[in-house]
Amino acid sequence: MTLPEVHVLCQGMIRREGNTILEAHSSSTLVVCSDLTIVVDTSSAEYRPKVLNGLKGRGIDPRQVSLVINTHTHHDHSSNNDLFPYAELLVYDRRPPAEIELRPGVMIVPTPGHTRGSVSLFVVSHRRYAIVGDAIPTQDNYLRWVPPGLNYDPEEALRSMRRIVDFADVIIPGHSAPFETKRA
């Protein structure tokens, strides 16, 4: 069996002034399985060129993407969904799904807290990757062990963070560079 490949198409960022978010663009991540090409989060409209350049750098035409997963429905994570005309779109905006195994080692996992329907994609490759959107928006949330600033339930958000960290060697957060966990 060929292991899935994980590639960050563009790295997200967030700029704040105090508690006010001035600018936010999500990471966008490509997961390539032998028979399935997935994009997790498509980022903001401003990051459209970055998403396209990331795909081009991997030799992937947007028409080859078969599945788009939005970790949640906020515009900074889903504004470029239209780039993928042949992809099935999976969005859980109200309630998280049960775990869904897409392929061996590729699992959609509910990680509510930021929103009720937030999901992450757990991928077992040469390392264990968690592509988490705003369940862990930045490495700082992990280091300080604080839930996302925007959340509907901070305790639920912390439970989701624990689930992610217990699984992952590498976390691809919504708004900062990928980072290794202490279990790595």
Backbone as a printed PyTorch tensor [residue, N CA C, xyz], in Angstrom:
tensor([[[  0.8380,  -1.1860,   0.0000],
         [  0.0000,   0.0000,   0.0000],
         [  0.8870,   1.2550,   0.0000]],

        [[  0.5510,   2.1750,  -0.8530],
         [  1.2570,   3.4570,  -0.9090],
         [  0.6960,   4.3870,   0.1600]],

        [[  1.5800,   4.9800,   0.9310],
         [  1.1400,   5.9100,   1.9730],
         [  0.6910,   7.2370,   1.3650]],

        [[ -0.3160,   7.8740,   1.9580],
         [ -0.7220,   9.1930,   1.4670],
         [  0.3940,  10.2130,   1.6600]],

        [[  0.4110,  11.2040,   0.7850],
         [  1.3630,  12.3130,   0.8820],
         [  0.6190,  13.5570,   1.3510]],

        [[  1.2780,  14.3440,   2.1840],
         [  0.6850,  15.5740,   2.7150],
         [  1.5870,  16.7470,   2.3220]],

        [[  0.9890,  17.7600,   1.6960],
         [  1.7440,  18.9390,   1.2520],
         [  0.9530,  20.2040,   1.5780]],

        [[  1.5780,  21.1530,   2.2390],
         [  0.9410,  22.4400,   2.4950],
         [  1.0100,  23.2600,   1.2060]],

        [[ -0.1510,  23.6320,   0.6880],
         [ -0.2080,  24.4510,  -0.5300],
         [  0.0960,  25.9060,  -0.2100]],

        [[ -0.4510,  26.3940,   0.8790],
         [ -0.1280,  27.7380,   1.3600],
         [ -0.3280,  27.7580,   2.8630]],

        [[  0.5360,  28.4920,   3.5100],
         [  0.5170,  28.6040,   4.9640],
         [ -0.3810,  29.7540,   5.3750]],

        [[ -1.2650,  29.5090,   6.3190],
         [ -2.1650,  30.5440,   6.7900],
         [ -1.4730,  31.5680,   7.6700]],

        [[ -2.1920,  32.6410,   7.9390],
         [ -1.6860,  33.6840,   8.8260],
         [ -2.8690,  34.3850,   9.4710]],

        [[ -2.5750,  35.0360,  10.5810],
         [ -3.5800,  35.8520,  11.2520],
         [ -2.8600,  37.0720,  11.8290]],

        [[ -3.5090,  38.2310,  11.6870],
         [ -2.9430,  39.4720,  12.2180],
         [ -3.9930,  40.0990,  13.1240]],

        [[ -3.5690,  40.4080,  14.3400],
         [ -4.4790,  40.9440,  15.3530],
         [ -3.9790,  42.2820,  15.8820]],

        [[ -4.9180,  43.0200,  16.3960],
         [ -4.6090,  44.1870,  17.2180],
         [ -5.4060,  43.9920,  18.4990]],

        [[ -4.7040,  43.5870,  19.5530],
         [ -5.3970,  43.1990,  20.7830],
         [ -6.2170,  41.9440,  20.5080]],

        [[ -7.5020,  42.0000,  20.8040],
         [ -8.3890,  40.8660,  20.5400],
         [ -9.1080,  40.9780,  19.2080]],

        [[ -8.8190,  42.0210,  18.4490],
         [ -9.4790,  42.2340,  17.1670],
         [ -8.6580,  41.6010,  16.0420]],

        [[ -9.3100,  40.7770,  15.2480],
         [ -8.6480,  40.1750,  14.0840],
         [ -8.7110,  41.1750,  12.9410]],

        [[ -7.5440,  41.5700,  12.4480],
         [ -7.4640,  42.5230,  11.3510],
         [ -7.4050,  41.8290,   9.9910]],

        [[ -6.7710,  40.6440,   9.9830],
         [ -6.6060,  39.9140,   8.7220],
         [ -6.4100,  38.4370,   9.0510]],

        [[ -7.0540,  37.5700,   8.2710],
         [ -6.8970,  36.1350,   8.4840],
         [ -7.0510,  35.4000,   7.1600]],

        [[ -6.1280,  34.4920,   6.9170],
         [ -6.1530,  33.6230,   5.7440],
         [ -5.7490,  32.2400,   6.2220]],

        [[ -6.4970,  31.2290,   5.8090],
         [ -6.1940,  29.8930,   6.3160],
         [ -5.1390,  29.1850,   5.4750]],

        [[ -4.5430,  28.2000,   6.1080],
         [ -3.6880,  27.2650,   5.3820],
         [ -4.5640,  26.4690,   4.4230]],

        [[ -3.9570,  25.9580,   3.3740],
         [ -4.6160,  25.0360,   2.4530],
         [ -3.6540,  23.8750,   2.2560]],

        [[ -4.1870,  22.6510,   2.3660],
         [ -3.3330,  21.4690,   2.3770],
         [ -3.8140,  20.4430,   1.3670]],

        [[ -2.8600,  19.8500,   0.6750],
         [ -3.1150,  18.8080,  -0.3130],
         [ -2.7660,  17.4500,   0.2900]],

        [[ -3.6720,  16.4980,   0.1400],
         [ -3.4160,  15.1210,   0.5500],
         [ -3.6200,  14.2520,  -0.6880]],

        [[ -2.5750,  13.5340,  -1.0670],
         [ -2.6320,  12.6980,  -2.2670],
         [ -2.5720,  11.2350,  -1.8540]],

        [[ -3.6470,  10.5160,  -2.1400],
         [ -3.7000,   9.0660,  -1.9660],
         [ -3.5710,   8.4460,  -3.3540]],

        [[ -3.4030,   7.1560,  -3.4120],
         [ -3.2170,   6.5230,  -4.7210],
         [ -4.4080,   6.7560,  -5.6450]],

        [[ -5.6110,   6.8580,  -5.0980],
         [ -6.8080,   7.0140,  -5.9300],
         [ -7.7070,   8.1700,  -5.4870]],

        [[ -7.1690,   9.1000,  -4.7200],
         [ -7.9700,  10.2020,  -4.2100],
         [ -7.0630,  11.3990,  -3.9610]],

        [[ -7.4540,  12.5520,  -4.4990],
         [ -6.7100,  13.7910,  -4.2930],
         [ -7.6160,  14.7550,  -3.5290]],

        [[ -7.1450,  15.1660,  -2.3460],
         [ -7.9570,  15.9490,  -1.4080],
         [ -7.3020,  17.3090,  -1.1790]],

        [[ -8.1190,  18.3480,  -1.1000],
         [ -7.6760,  19.6470,  -0.6050],
         [ -8.4710,  19.9270,   0.6580]],

        [[ -7.7510,  20.2160,   1.7440],
         [ -8.3780,  20.5800,   3.0150],
         [ -8.2480,  22.0900,   3.1810]],

        [[ -9.3710,  22.7530,   3.2210],
         [ -9.5040,  24.2100,   3.2820],
         [ -8.9130,  24.8400,   2.0230]],

        [[ -9.6570,  25.7890,   1.4860],
         [ -9.2430,  26.4270,   0.2390],
         [ -8.8210,  27.8770,   0.4260]],

        [[ -8.8020,  28.3480,   1.6680],
         [ -8.3200,  29.6580,   2.0730],
         [ -9.2340,  30.7810,   1.5990]],

        [[ -8.7330,  31.9880,   1.7320],
         [ -9.4850,  33.2050,   1.4150],
         [ -9.2950,  33.5880,  -0.0460]],

        [[-10.1580,  34.4510,  -0.5290],
         [-10.0570,  34.9100,  -1.9160],
         [ -8.6930,  35.5440,  -2.1930]],

        [[ -8.1470,  36.2670,  -1.2140],
         [ -6.8430,  36.9170,  -1.3980],
         [ -5.7140,  35.9020,  -1.5830]],

        [[ -5.9060,  34.7010,  -1.0700],
         [ -4.8730,  33.6580,  -1.1770],
         [ -5.0770,  32.7310,  -2.3680]],

        [[ -6.0100,  33.0590,  -3.2280],
         [ -6.2700,  32.2400,  -4.4240],
         [ -4.9860,  31.9820,  -5.2280]],

        [[ -4.1770,  33.0190,  -5.5290],
         [ -2.9370,  32.7610,  -6.2750],
         [ -1.9930,  31.8080,  -5.5330]],

        [[ -1.9410,  31.9060,  -4.2140],
         [ -1.0610,  31.0200,  -3.4340],
         [ -1.5350,  29.5740,  -3.5200]],

        [[ -2.8430,  29.3670,  -3.4450],
         [ -3.3810,  28.0020,  -3.5600],
         [ -3.0530,  27.4410,  -4.9460]],

        [[ -3.2850,  28.2380,  -5.9850],
         [ -3.0070,  27.7820,  -7.3580],
         [ -1.5200,  27.5130,  -7.5680]],

        [[ -0.6620,  28.3820,  -7.0340],
         [  0.7840,  28.1530,  -7.1680],
         [  1.2190,  26.9120,  -6.4110]],

        [[  0.6280,  26.6700,  -5.2430],
         [  0.9460,  25.4630,  -4.4850],
         [  0.5760,  24.2010,  -5.2520]],

        [[ -0.5880,  24.2210,  -5.8870],
         [ -0.9990,  23.0760,  -6.7160],
         [ -0.0600,  22.8990,  -7.8980]],

        [[  0.2380,  24.0050,  -8.5750],
         [  1.1260,  23.9520,  -9.7490],
         [  2.4900,  23.3920,  -9.3620]],

        [[  3.0030,  23.8080,  -8.2030],
         [  4.2910,  23.3120,  -7.7280],
         [  4.3000,  21.8140,  -7.4640]],

        [[  3.1370,  21.2360,  -7.2550],
         [  3.0030,  19.7870,  -7.0340],
         [  2.5520,  19.0590,  -8.2950]],

        [[  2.4020,  19.8140,  -9.3920],
         [  1.9780,  19.1930, -10.6440],
         [  0.5190,  18.7650, -10.6480]],

        [[ -0.3020,  19.4570,  -9.8790],
         [ -1.7230,  19.1170,  -9.7700],
         [ -2.5610,  20.2160, -10.4160]],

        [[ -3.4140,  19.8260, -11.3410],
         [ -4.3950,  20.7280, -11.9220],
         [ -5.6110,  20.7180, -11.0010]],

        [[ -6.2350,  21.8610, -10.7420],
         [ -7.4120,  21.8800,  -9.8630],
         [ -8.4990,  20.8880, -10.2870]],

        [[ -8.5750,  20.5960, -11.5830],
         [ -9.5850,  19.6530, -12.0730],
         [ -9.2900,  18.2120, -11.6490]],

        [[ -8.0760,  17.9530, -11.1590],
         [ -7.7110,  16.6140, -10.6920],
         [ -8.1130,  16.3730,  -9.2350]],

        [[ -8.4750,  17.4240,  -8.5360],
         [ -8.8580,  17.2830,  -7.1290],
         [-10.2390,  16.6450,  -7.0730]],

        [[-10.3380,  15.5430,  -6.3260],
         [-11.6080,  14.8160,  -6.2760],
         [-12.4270,  15.1120,  -5.0220]],

        [[-11.8050,  15.6950,  -3.9960],
         [-12.5250,  15.9600,  -2.7610],
         [-11.9770,  17.2200,  -2.1060]],

        [[-12.8770,  18.1210,  -1.7080],
         [-12.5310,  19.2990,  -0.9230],
         [-13.2200,  19.1520,   0.4270]],

        [[-12.4460,  19.3070,   1.4910],
         [-12.9820,  19.2620,   2.8460],
         [-12.7580,  20.6280,   3.4780]],

        [[-13.8310,  21.2590,   3.9110],
         [-13.7070,  22.4930,   4.6850],
         [-13.7820,  22.1180,   6.1550]],

        [[-12.7410,  22.5010,   6.9150],
         [-12.7440,  22.1890,   8.3420],
         [-13.9130,  22.8660,   9.0520]],

        [[-14.3530,  23.9960,   8.5060],
         [-15.5610,  24.6890,   8.9340],
         [-15.8820,  25.7040,   7.8430]],

        [[-17.0060,  26.4080,   7.9800],
         [-17.5100,  27.1860,   6.8480],
         [-17.0880,  28.6510,   6.8130]],

        [[-16.2100,  29.0830,   7.6860],
         [-15.8030,  30.4870,   7.6480],
         [-15.1110,  30.8130,   6.3210]],

        [[-15.3590,  32.0350,   5.8400],
         [-14.9020,  32.4260,   4.5040],
         [-13.3940,  32.3180,   4.3190]],

        [[-12.6170,  32.5120,   5.3770],
         [-11.1670,  32.4450,   5.2210],
         [-10.6670,  31.0060,   5.0630]],

        [[-11.5730,  30.0410,   5.1210],
         [-11.2310,  28.6280,   4.9240],
         [-11.9130,  28.0420,   3.6850]],

        [[-12.8420,  28.7780,   3.0830],
         [-13.6650,  28.1700,   2.0310],
         [-13.8990,  29.0440,   0.7980]],

        [[-13.2260,  30.1620,   0.6980],
         [-13.5350,  31.1030,  -0.3930],
         [-13.0960,  30.6420,  -1.7760]],

        [[-12.2040,  29.6550,  -1.8490],
         [-11.7380,  29.1880,  -3.1580],
         [-12.2720,  27.8040,  -3.5180]],

        [[-13.3710,  27.4030,  -2.8960],
         [-13.9540,  26.1040,  -3.2280],
         [-14.2540,  25.9800,  -4.7190]],

        [[-14.5940,  27.1060,  -5.3430],
         [-14.9540,  27.0790,  -6.7670],
         [-13.7830,  26.7360,  -7.6830]],

        [[-12.5630,  26.7290,  -7.1720],
         [-11.4060,  26.3330,  -7.9940],
         [-11.4550,  24.8660,  -8.4010]],

        [[-12.2900,  24.0760,  -7.7270],
         [-12.2700,  22.6230,  -7.8770],
         [-13.6070,  22.1290,  -8.4180]],

        [[-13.8380,  22.3290,  -9.7250],
         [-15.1670,  22.0790, -10.2920],
         [-15.5900,  20.6090, -10.2840]],

        [[-14.6520,  19.6960, -10.2230],
         [-15.0030,  18.2720, -10.2730],
         [-14.9070,  17.6010,  -8.9050]],

        [[-14.6430,  18.3810,  -7.8810],
         [-14.4610,  17.8190,  -6.5460],
         [-15.7950,  17.7330,  -5.8050]],

        [[-15.9430,  16.6600,  -5.0510],
         [-17.0320,  16.5760,  -4.0920],
         [-16.6500,  17.4930,  -2.9320]],

        [[-17.6160,  18.2160,  -2.3880],
         [-17.3670,  19.1410,  -1.2880],
         [-17.9770,  18.5840,  -0.0140]],

        [[-17.1450,  18.4430,   1.0300],
         [-17.6230,  18.0020,   2.3360],
         [-17.5120,  19.1600,   3.3160]],

        [[-18.6640,  19.5450,   3.8810],
         [-18.7490,  20.6400,   4.8330],
         [-19.7010,  20.2040,   5.9440]],

        [[-19.2920,  20.4200,   7.1730],
         [-20.1290,  20.1020,   8.3250],
         [-20.2760,  21.3700,   9.1320]],

        [[-21.3370,  22.1430,   8.8620],
         [-21.4110,  23.4590,   9.4840],
         [-22.2170,  23.5020,  10.7760]],

        [[-23.0140,  22.5240,  11.0560],
         [-23.8450,  22.5710,  12.2600],
         [-23.4020,  21.5770,  13.3230]],

        [[-23.2840,  20.3330,  12.9360],
         [-22.9060,  19.2870,  13.8910],
         [-21.7680,  18.4780,  13.2930]],

        [[-20.8660,  18.0570,  14.1340],
         [-19.7710,  17.2430,  13.6030],
         [-20.2810,  15.8610,  13.1880]],

        [[-19.6550,  15.2710,  12.1940],
         [-20.0380,  13.9060,  11.7840],
         [-19.4070,  12.8990,  12.7240]],

        [[-19.7750,  11.6720,  12.5640],
         [-19.0040,  10.6040,  13.1850],
         [-17.6860,  10.5370,  12.4160]],

        [[-16.7060,   9.8430,  12.9600],
         [-15.4630,   9.6690,  12.2030],
         [-15.7810,   8.9900,  10.8760]],

        [[-15.0920,   9.4340,   9.8460],
         [-15.2840,   8.8620,   8.5110],
         [-13.9190,   8.4670,   7.9770]],

        [[-13.7190,   7.1890,   7.7060],
         [-12.4660,   6.7380,   7.0970],
         [-12.6080,   6.8350,   5.5920]],

        [[-11.8700,   7.7730,   4.9980],
         [-11.9220,   7.9670,   3.5450],
         [-11.1090,   6.9080,   2.8140]],

        [[ -9.9620,   6.6100,   3.3520],
         [ -9.0420,   5.5860,   2.8510],
         [ -8.3020,   5.0650,   4.0740]],

        [[ -7.6570,   3.9260,   3.9850],
         [ -6.8690,   3.4850,   5.1380],
         [ -5.8600,   4.5660,   5.5260]],

        [[ -5.9020,   4.9650,   6.7780],
         [ -4.9870,   5.9880,   7.2680],
         [ -5.4070,   7.4140,   6.9900]],

        [[ -6.5970,   7.6360,   6.4330],
         [ -7.0880,   8.9950,   6.1440],
         [ -8.5010,   9.1000,   6.7230]],

        [[ -8.6230,   9.8960,   7.7880],
         [ -9.8590,   9.9120,   8.5710],
         [-10.3390,  11.3330,   8.8370]],

        [[-11.6150,  11.5900,   8.5640],
         [-12.2430,  12.8390,   8.9910],
         [-12.6680,  12.6290,  10.4440]],

        [[-12.2430,  13.5580,  11.3000],
         [-12.4720,  13.4260,  12.7410],
         [-13.1630,  14.6880,  13.2450]],

        [[-14.2680,  14.5410,  13.9740],
         [-14.9040,  15.7270,  14.5420],
         [-14.0020,  16.3870,  15.5930]],

        [[-13.8320,  17.6900,  15.4730],
         [-13.0370,  18.4600,  16.4430],
         [-13.7700,  19.7700,  16.7540]],

        [[-14.9620,  19.6750,  17.3370],
         [-15.7550,  20.8700,  17.6070],
         [-15.1490,  21.7200,  18.7180]],

        [[-15.6480,  22.9270,  18.7950],
         [-15.1970,  23.8750,  19.8070],
         [-15.1370,  25.2630,  19.1990]],

        [[-14.3590,  25.3930,  18.1270],
         [-14.3420,  26.6640,  17.3880],
         [-15.7310,  26.8820,  16.7920]],

        [[-16.2230,  25.8820,  16.0600],
         [-17.6100,  25.8370,  15.6060],
         [-18.1520,  24.4560,  15.9580]],

        [[-19.4550,  24.3140,  15.9250],
         [-20.0720,  23.0250,  16.2630],
         [-19.7070,  21.9490,  15.2510]],

        [[-19.5290,  22.3220,  14.0150],
         [-19.2670,  21.3430,  12.9660],
         [-17.8090,  21.1970,  12.5800]],

        [[-16.8940,  21.7870,  13.3190],
         [-15.4720,  21.7190,  12.9450],
         [-14.9790,  20.2760,  12.8670]],

        [[-14.2070,  20.0190,  11.8090],
         [-13.5840,  18.7080,  11.6200],
         [-12.1050,  18.8980,  11.3240]],

        [[-11.3610,  17.8200,  11.5040],
         [ -9.9520,  17.7710,  11.1320],
         [ -9.7540,  16.5500,  10.2630]],

        [[ -8.6630,  16.5370,   9.5170],
         [ -8.2930,  15.3570,   8.7500],
         [ -7.0320,  14.7810,   9.3810]],

        [[ -7.1290,  13.5390,   9.8400],
         [ -5.9910,  12.8170,  10.3980],
         [ -5.4390,  11.9170,   9.3060]],

        [[ -4.1340,  11.9930,   9.0790],
         [ -3.4910,  11.2340,   8.0030],
         [ -2.2910,  10.4890,   8.5670]],

        [[ -2.2790,   9.1850,   8.3510],
         [ -1.1310,   8.3680,   8.7250],
         [ -0.2900,   8.1750,   7.4770]],

        [[  0.8750,   8.7760,   7.4690],
         [  1.8320,   8.6500,   6.3790],
         [  3.1400,   8.2020,   7.0210]],

        [[  4.2670,   8.7700,   6.5890],
         [  5.5270,   8.4700,   7.2620],
         [  5.5160,   9.0560,   8.6760]],

        [[  4.6560,  10.0400,   8.8660],
         [  4.3910,  10.6330,  10.1740],
         [  2.8810,  10.7550,  10.2970]],

        [[  2.4260,  11.0870,  11.4900],
         [  0.9910,  11.2510,  11.7330],
         [  0.6590,  12.7430,  11.6570]],

        [[ -0.1040,  13.1120,  10.6360],
         [ -0.4640,  14.5090,  10.3920],
         [ -1.9020,  14.7640,  10.8370]],

        [[ -2.1240,  15.9310,  11.4390],
         [ -3.4760,  16.4040,  11.7170],
         [ -3.6260,  17.7640,  11.0550]],

        [[ -4.5670,  17.8550,  10.1300],
         [ -4.8680,  19.0970,   9.4210],
         [ -6.1290,  19.6300,  10.1040]],

        [[ -5.9890,  20.7230,  10.8810],
         [ -6.9720,  21.0020,  11.9230],
         [ -7.7720,  22.2970,  11.7860]],

        [[ -7.5210,  23.0980,  10.7590],
         [ -8.2610,  24.3540,  10.6710],
         [ -8.1040,  25.1590,  11.9450]],

        [[ -9.2210,  25.6520,  12.4710],
         [ -9.1560,  26.5040,  13.6590],
         [ -9.4160,  25.7480,  14.9560]],

        [[ -9.3780,  24.4110,  14.9180],
         [ -9.3970,  23.6590,  16.1780],
         [ -8.1300,  23.9930,  16.9710]],

        [[ -7.0240,  24.2060,  16.2410],
         [ -5.7850,  24.7690,  16.8020],
         [ -5.3130,  25.7860,  15.7590]],

        [[ -5.7160,  27.0520,  15.9030],
         [ -5.4250,  28.0150,  14.8440],
         [ -3.9470,  28.3400,  14.6610]],

        [[ -3.1850,  28.3400,  15.7690],
         [ -1.7580,  28.6700,  15.6810],
         [ -0.9710,  27.7880,  16.6460]],

        [[  0.3210,  27.7310,  16.4370],
         [  1.1700,  26.9870,  17.3540],
         [  1.0780,  27.5690,  18.7650]],

        [[  0.8770,  28.8590,  18.8690],
         [  0.7740,  29.4930,  20.1720],
         [ -0.3840,  28.9130,  20.9970]],

        [[ -1.5050,  28.5810,  20.3540],
         [ -2.6100,  27.9430,  21.0790],
         [ -2.1490,  26.6400,  21.7100]],

        [[ -1.3530,  25.8890,  20.9720],
         [ -0.8100,  24.6230,  21.4740],
         [  0.1800,  24.8660,  22.6190]],

        [[  1.1140,  25.7830,  22.4200],
         [  2.1570,  26.0200,  23.4240],
         [  1.5820,  26.5620,  24.7360]],

        [[  0.6020,  27.4400,  24.6460],
         [  0.0000,  28.0140,  25.8520],
         [ -1.2070,  27.2050,  26.3380]],

        [[ -1.6050,  26.2270,  25.5540],
         [ -2.7660,  25.3680,  25.7890],
         [ -4.0240,  26.1980,  26.0850]],

        [[ -4.3600,  27.0250,  25.0720],
         [ -5.5740,  27.8350,  25.1450],
         [ -6.4210,  27.5460,  23.9080]],

        [[ -7.7350,  27.5350,  24.0640],
         [ -8.6060,  27.2710,  22.9270],
         [ -8.5710,  28.4300,  21.9450]],

        [[ -9.0990,  28.2150,  20.7450],
         [ -9.1830,  29.3260,  19.7940],
         [ -9.9300,  30.4950,  20.4370]],

        [[ -9.4940,  31.7040,  20.1340],
         [-10.1340,  32.8850,  20.7040],
         [-11.6130,  32.9610,  20.3560]],

        [[-11.9580,  32.5570,  19.1510],
         [-13.3580,  32.4650,  18.7460],
         [-13.7850,  31.0210,  18.9310]],

        [[-14.7190,  30.8090,  19.8570],
         [-15.2150,  29.4550,  20.1010],
         [-16.6060,  29.5380,  20.6800]],

        [[-17.3650,  28.4540,  20.5280],
         [-18.6820,  28.4220,  21.1380],
         [-18.6440,  27.7170,  22.4910]],

        [[-17.5600,  26.9480,  22.7480],
         [-17.4440,  26.1980,  23.9970],
         [-15.9690,  25.9280,  24.2560]],

        [[-15.3380,  26.6950,  25.1500],
         [-13.9010,  26.5290,  25.3660],
         [-13.5160,  25.1380,  25.8700]],

        [[-14.3470,  24.5160,  26.6920],
         [-14.0250,  23.1680,  27.1880],
         [-14.0790,  22.1440,  26.0530]],

        [[-15.0700,  22.2790,  25.1930],
         [-15.1660,  21.3900,  24.0190],
         [-13.9530,  21.6040,  23.1200]],

        [[-13.5600,  22.8520,  22.9520],
         [-12.3900,  23.1630,  22.1250],
         [-11.1280,  22.5270,  22.7070]],

        [[-10.9620,  22.5760,  24.0120],
         [ -9.7880,  21.9540,  24.6480],
         [ -9.8110,  20.4290,  24.5150]],

        [[-11.0040,  19.8350,  24.5900],
         [-11.1040,  18.3730,  24.3710],
         [-10.6800,  18.0190,  22.9480]],

        [[-11.0900,  18.8350,  21.9820],
         [-10.6830,  18.5970,  20.5890],
         [ -9.1770,  18.7700,  20.4240]],

        [[ -8.6180,  19.7810,  21.0680],
         [ -7.1710,  19.9740,  21.0090],
         [ -6.4520,  18.7470,  21.5610]],

        [[ -6.9330,  18.2090,  22.6730],
         [ -6.3160,  17.0230,  23.2730],
         [ -6.3800,  15.8420,  22.3020]],

        [[ -7.5050,  15.6640,  21.6600],
         [ -7.6500,  14.5670,  20.6910],
         [ -6.6350,  14.7030,  19.5600]],

        [[ -6.4670,  15.9130,  19.0740],
         [ -5.5170,  16.1820,  17.9940],
         [ -4.0930,  15.8770,  18.4500]],

        [[ -3.7110,  16.4310,  19.5810],
         [ -2.3390,  16.2770,  20.0780],
         [ -2.0400,  14.8150,  20.4120]],

        [[ -3.0150,  14.0870,  20.9180],
         [ -2.8040,  12.6700,  21.2210],
         [ -2.5420,  11.8480,  19.9570]],

        [[ -3.0450,  12.3090,  18.8250],
         [ -2.8460,  11.5990,  17.5550],
         [ -1.5800,  12.0310,  16.8200]],

        [[ -1.3350,  13.3180,  16.7380],
         [ -0.4380,  13.8940,  15.7340],
         [  1.0270,  13.9530,  16.1370]],

        [[  1.8780,  13.7210,  15.1330],
         [  3.2930,  14.0810,  15.2050],
         [  3.4870,  15.4920,  14.6610]],

        [[  2.6870,  15.8300,  13.6390],
         [  2.7670,  17.1390,  12.9840],
         [  1.3480,  17.6930,  12.8860]],

        [[  1.1890,  18.9270,  13.3180],
         [ -0.0950,  19.6150,  13.2140],
         [  0.0180,  20.7060,  12.1650]],

        [[ -0.9420,  20.7250,  11.2640],
         [ -1.0480,  21.8030,  10.2770],
         [ -2.2190,  22.6620,  10.7320]],

        [[ -1.9050,  23.7950,  11.4020],
         [ -2.9510,  24.6400,  11.9680],
         [ -3.5890,  25.5330,  10.9150]],

        [[ -4.6750,  26.1640,  11.3180],
         [ -5.3810,  27.0310,  10.3860],
         [ -4.6410,  28.2860,  10.0010]],

        [[ -3.8260,  28.8360,  10.9230],
         [ -3.2910,  30.1740,  10.6700],
         [ -1.8220,  30.3490,  11.0290]],

        [[ -1.0390,  29.2860,  10.9760],
         [  0.4050,  29.4260,  11.1680],
         [  1.1000,  28.2310,  10.5380]],

        [[  2.4060,  28.2040,  10.6570],
         [  3.2170,  27.1470,  10.0540],
         [  2.9560,  25.7970,  10.7320]],

        [[  3.1030,  24.7020,   9.9880],
         [  3.0230,  23.3830,  10.6090],
         [  4.0770,  23.2720,  11.7190]],

        [[  3.7550,  22.4640,  12.7250],
         [  4.6850,  22.2860,  13.8310],
         [  4.5900,  20.8650,  14.3560]],

        [[  5.6880,  20.4500,  14.9870],
         [  5.7400,  19.1170,  15.5820],
         [  5.1900,  19.1750,  17.0060]],

        [[  4.5520,  18.0960,  17.4030],
         [  4.0720,  17.9880,  18.7730],
         [  5.1850,  17.3630,  19.6110]],

        [[  4.9820,  17.3650,  20.8970],
         [  6.0000,  16.7740,  21.7840],
         [  6.0660,  15.2670,  21.6440]],

        [[  5.0300,  14.6460,  21.0690],
         [  5.0780,  13.1960,  20.8740],
         [  5.9230,  12.8330,  19.6550]],

        [[  6.2540,  13.8230,  18.8150],
         [  7.0240,  13.5570,  17.5890],
         [  8.4480,  13.1460,  17.9030]]])
